Amino acid sequence: MKTAVKKERFLLFFFIFLGILLTSLLLSLLLLRYIAIQQIKSSDALYNSYKIAAELRQTSSDLTRMARSYVITGEKKYRDYFNEIIAIRNGTSPRPRNYDQVYWDLIIGGTRPQPFGPPESLEKIMIKNNFTLSDFELLHSAEDRSNALGQVELQAMNMRDGKYDNGTGTYSIQGIPNLPQAIQLVFGEEYMKQKAAIMQPIQEFFSTVNARTQREYNTYSRWMSYDLVIAIILAFLSTIVMIISIVKALNSLSAATKENELLLLNILPASIAERLKHGEEQIADEFSQASVMFADIVGFTLMTASLGAKKIVPLLNSLFEEFDNLTEVYGVEKVKTIGDNYMAVAGVPIPNTEHAINLADYALAMLSKLDAFNIQHHSKIEMRIGMTFGPVVAGVIGHKKFIYDVWGDVVNVASRMESTSIPGKIQITEKMALLLEDSFIIEQREPIEVKGMGVLNNYFLLGRKAELAP
């Protein structure tokens, strides 16, 4: 006894220690996952930053292209494109879903990509992506310079049309178009200097973001290296402790397995229990022919009220135990009991061509056993029994608590046969009577109306024919 207690304590210690190691390993792996997520977020932030800066650079280049194209050709579409680029960047026009470097190339080629999203300014996008103040200032500076250059481009386009600034930023003064000067404004050296000035803060932004991302990457890499070493050590220790724990637990598991097998055999047919043991998860079988029986104690409710629970439960248990013993004699499978109702089948789960005969013999044996039981216990218990046969489906339901059950119209019919039978009688359907008439004494009863089935010709099973009695 003391040795067993020591073994249990030793095993408990190892399992606790193993639990601590595995928990630590799990935490270590979660930390690795967290670091990986942070690296992904850092990469995403870098990508989004590049994307926003690239859009600012691209829109500046697109504005230059549209302004120059309008100045050279005078085609109105380029001026419209120019205005649309400004509106999208300022958030006053719907933003295309895939607003990338080739967008305006597709537009000029006659293809307008769809769809559009809600208006959203470039400044708002920067705020939404949680730009640092220094990053925001760099890109905002580049945008301001691009807007200033846009005014030069607007001046050149109006000059090409002979429109000039009235001093308020409105081009309302009509004059002579000056194409050479307009071309100079968008192709001259001063224009190129302003263009380069836009790119300077963008380049500085790229350098700053790259440096910050590299620092974050180095930090996360160090964390990951340390955590990997810890995870490997914990995994090694966990493996050693697990092996020792498994070796110590084998005897206990073996005993528990045998106990579980016995419990399983108490609630399931042996063949079904064997299938479950071999890993079959879903057990559902169809049987083209099987016999189903229901037996019910007459007046059980009144009997319970009269005798009380302490007397009626042992009495019922003793009676059903007698019935259970008979199942092994006649090759019948008990399915379940619901209160005082007893359900059994023949031909399930192992098909049997003599299922009807087996169940008929069993039902007769039940009545005989009930008579002997009443004499022994000085009781007056009566039963109604109903039977029929036909196709059924049988299988296991439940995961933690297994139940082997049978379904089909035959089950409902058998239940109706029992409920419409009379005490001390076995009522069977007409088709079952035809199947049993050669071996059993059958008596036709008056037609009765069965709920949901109409008026039926039913029969009573009275006993075996003398020359054929087993």
N, C-alpha and C positions, 0 to 999 in steps of 0.2 A: 504494500500500500504506500509506504513511504517512498519507495523507488518510483512508483507511478507518479506521485506528487512531484518528486524532483524532476522527472522527465517533463512533466507538464510545465513546470516553472522554467526549466531550461529552454523548452520550445517557445514558451511565451516571451522569454527574454530575447531570443533570436528574432522572433517575429517583430517585436517592438523595435529592436535595433535595425532590422531590415526596413521597417516602415520609416524610421528616421532617415536612413540612407536614401531610400527611394523618394521620400519627400524632398530631401535636399537636392537629389538629382533632378527632380521635376522642377524645383525652383530654379536650378541652374539652367535647365533647358528653356524655361519661361524667360529667363534673363537673356539667353541667346536669341530667343524670338523677339524680345523687346528691342535688342540691339539691332537685329536685322530690320525690324520695322522702322527704327529711327534712321538707319542707312537708306532705306527706301524713301522715307519722307525727305531726307536730305537730298537725295537724287531727284525726287519730284520737284522739290523747291528750286533746285538748280535748273531743271528743265523748264519750269514755268517762268523763272527769271529770264532765262535765255529767250524763251518764246516771246515774252513781252518786249524785251529789248530788241529782238529781231523784228518784231512787228513795227516798233517805232522807227527803226532804221529802214525797213522796207517801205513804210508809208511815206517817209521822206523821199526815198528814191522814186516811188510811184508818183508823188506830187511833181517831182522834177520832170519825169517822163511825160506826164499829161500836159504840164505847162509848156514844155518845149515842143511837143507835138502840136499843140494848139497854135503856138506862135508861128511855127513853120507852115502848117497846113490851113489853119483857120477853121478846121472842122469843129462844129459845135459840140460833138460828142465828147471830145477830149476835155472841154471846159466843164461839161456835166460830170464827167468822171472825177475831175479835180475837186469839184464841190462835194461830190459824194464821199470821197476819201476823207475830206475834212470833217464832214458830218458824222461819219462812222467813228472817227477817232475822238471827236468831241462828245459822242454819245447822244446825238440828236437824230440819228438815223438807225434803223435796225442793223444789228451786227450779223454778218453772214456766219453760219455755223462753222465752216471750214475756211477761215480767213487766213490763208497762208501766202507764201511768196508767189505762187503761180496764179492767184485769184484774178488779178487784173490782166494777166496775159490771156486767160480764158475769156474774160469780158471783151477785150479788144478783138479776140478771135471770133466773137459772136456767140459765145456760150456763157450763160449766167448761171453759176452753180446755185443750187437750192439745198436746204431751206435757210430762212433767216431766224435769228434769235431776237430777244429783246434788245433795245438800245443799251449800250454800256460803254462809257468812255474809257480811254486807256488809263486815265488817272484813277478811276474807280476800280479797275481791274488790279492796279498796283496795290491799292488799299486792301482789297479783298484777299490778296495773296500775302498779306502781313509783311510787306516790305519794311526793312529797317529805315530809320529816318535818313541815314546817309545814302542808302540805295535809292530811296524815293527822290531825294534832292538831285541825285545825278541824272536820273531819267527825266525828272521834271525839268531840269535845266536843258537837257537835249530837246525835249518837246517844245519848250519856250523858244529855243533857237530855230527849231523847225518851223514853228508858227511865224516867227519873224521872217524867215526865208520865204514862207508862203506868201507873205505880203508883197515881197519883191516879185514873186512869180505872178501874183494877181495883177500887180502894176504892169508887168510885161504883157500879159494877155489883154488888158484894157488898152494899153498903148498900141497894140497891134490893131485894135478896133477903132482907134482914134478917140479914146475916152481917157480923161485925165482927172486926177484927184482935185477936189475943190477945197482941200485943206482940212476936211473933217473925216477923211477916210472913205468918202463916197465919190465914185467916179461918175460925176454928172456933167463935167465940162466936155463938150464935144469939140474935137479938133481934127487935125489931119493925122491919119494913121502913120506911125513911125516904125516901120518894120525893122530897119537896121538897128535902131536903138533898143527895140524889144528883144531882138536876138542877142544883143550885147548884154542885156540884163540877165538872161538865163544861160549864157554861154561864156561870159567874161570871167576874167581872173578874180574879180571881187566876189562874184557868185560862187566860184569854186572854193574860195577861202571860207565863206560862210557855210558852205556845204561841209567842209572838213571840220569846222567848229562844232557842227551838230554831232559828228562821230566821236569827237574827243571825250565827252562825258560817257558816251555809250561804251567806248573802249575801257575807260576807267571803271565803269560798272562791271564789265566782264571780268576784269582783273580782280576786283574786290570780291565778287561772288565766288570766283574760282579759288581764291586764297582761303576764304571762310569755309567753303565746302571741303577743301583739302584738310584743313585743321579738324573739322568735324569727323571726316573719314578716318584720320589718324587716331583720334580719340576712341572712336567706336571700334577700330581694329584692335587697339590695345585691350579694351574691355573684353572683346570677343576672345582674344588669345588667352587672357587670364581665366575667363569662364570656361573655355574649352578644356584647359588643364584640370580645373576643378571637376568638371563633368566626367572626364575620363577616369580620374581617381575614384570618384563616387560610383561610377559604373562598375569599375573593377571590384571595389569593396562590396557593392551590392550583389555582384555575381557570386563572390566567395560565400557571403552570408546566405544567399539564396540556396546555393548547393547544399550547404550544411543543414539549413532548415528543411529542405526537401528530404534529405536523407533521414533526418530525425522524425519527419512527419509521415513517412511511408507506412509504418505499421498502423498508425492512427487512421490514416486514410483508407487502408485496406479494410480495417474493421468497420469504418463508417460506410464503405461501399457495399459490404455484405449486408449491413443493416438496411441501407437504402433499397437494395434489391428485394429484400423480404417485404419491405413496405410497399414497393411498387407492385409486387405480385399480389398483395392483399387488395389492391384497388383496380388492377387491370388484368385482363386475360394474359396468360403466360406468353402466348405468341406475340401479343401487342407489346408487352413489356420488353420482350427480346428485341423487337424492332426499334423501340425507343432507345434501348441500350446501345444499339449499333448506329445511332446518330440520325435516324429518320425523324425529321422534325414535324412534318405534317402527315398524319396518318388518316386517310379517308378512303374507304373501300366501298365498291358497289357490289351488291349480291343480288343476282337475278331471282333467287328463290331462298326465302328464309321464313321461319315461323315466329310469330310474336305473341306473347301472352301477358295479360294483366290479371292480377288477383287482388281483391280488395276485401278487407274485413267489414262485415255488415254491422252498422251501429257502433262504429269505433268511437265516435265523439261522445255518445251517451255512456259508453263503457269507461272512457277516460274520466268523465265527470263522476261516475259512480265509484270507481276504484281509486282514482287519484294517480298522479304521475309516478310516485314511488313504487306502486304495484304494477301499473300498466306497462311501464317501460321495460322492466325485467321480463315480464310475461311476453311482450311482443318480441323482445330480443331472443328469448328461448325458442319461440315459434319460428322466427325467421332463420335462426341457426339450423333448425331441423330442415327447413326448405333449402338452405345453402348446401347442406350435406347431400341432399337428393340430387342437386345439379351435377355432381361428380358421377353419380350412379347412372344418370340417363343422358349424359353428354349435352347438357344444357348450360347456357351461360347466363348468369344473373347480370342484369344491366344496372338496375338501381332500385332503391326503395324511396318512396316519397310518402312520409307519414306511415299509414297502414297499407299503402299500395305497393305491390311487389311486381316488378317487371322482369321478364326473362325471355330469352330468344334461343332458337336452335338453328344451326346452319351458319352461325356467326360466332366468332370471326373465322372459323374454319368451315368452309362449305361442306355440306353433308346432304346426300340425296334422300336420307330418311329423316330430315329435320322435322317434318310434321308428325311422324310416328313417335319420335323421341319426345317432342313437346307434349303430345297427347298422353303418353305414358307418364310423363312428369306431372302433368296436371292431375291425373287420376291418383298418382302417388301422394300429391299434396293433400287432396281431400282425405285419403286414407290416413295420412300422418296427422291431419287435423283432428280426426275422430279419436285417435290414440292420445293425442295431446290433451283433448278435452277431458278424457277419462282420467288421465294422470294428474291434471291440474284442477279437476273439478270445475271446469269452465264450460261455457256454452258459446264458444266463438263459432261464427258462421262466415263463410267466404263466398263471394261471387267471382267467377273466373270467365274470361273471354279470350278467344284465340282466333287467329286467321294466319294466312301466309301470303307471300308475294315479294316483289323487289324492295330492297331497303338499301340505305346508305349508312355505314357505321364508321365511326372514327373517334379520335381523341381530341377533346377541346380543353383549353386551359394551358397555362405555362407553369405556374407555381403549384397549382392544385389540379392534377389530371382527372378527367372524367371520361370514361368510355361510354358513348351513347349511340342510339340508333334512331334514324329518322326515315320518314316516308309516309305515304298515305296508309300503308299497312298498319303502321303504329296507331294512327288515328282510328282506323277501323277496329283494331283489337281493343282499344280503349272503350269504344262504343259498345262492343260486344260484352265487355265486363259490366259497364254501367247499366245496360238493359237486361242483364242476366238476372237470375233469381238466386237467393241464398242456397248454397249447397249444390249448385249446378255449374256445368262448364258449357258456355254457349259458344258455338262456332258458326262461321259463315257457310253459305251454301257450297262454295267452291272447296272449302276445307272438308265439308262433309263428304263430297264426292271423292276426295283424295283418301279419306280414312274409312269409307264404308266397307271395304273388303276386310279390314282387320278389327274394326271397332263396332260397338253397338251404338247406332245413331238414332235419335228420335227427333222428328220434326216438331217444332212448336208452331203456334199460330203466328201468322205474319204480324210483325210489329213495325211501328214507325220509328226510325232511327234519325236523330237530329242531324240535319245536313246531308242525309243519304236517302230519305224517303222510306217507303214501306219495303221491308226486306223479308225474305224467307230464311229464317235462321233455324239452327238445330242444336240439340243438346247432345253432348258426348257423355254416354252413360257408363261405358266400360269396354274392356277387351272381349272379343268373342272367345268363348271358352277354349276352343281348339287351337286358338292362336295366342293365348295368353303366354307372356314370357316366363 
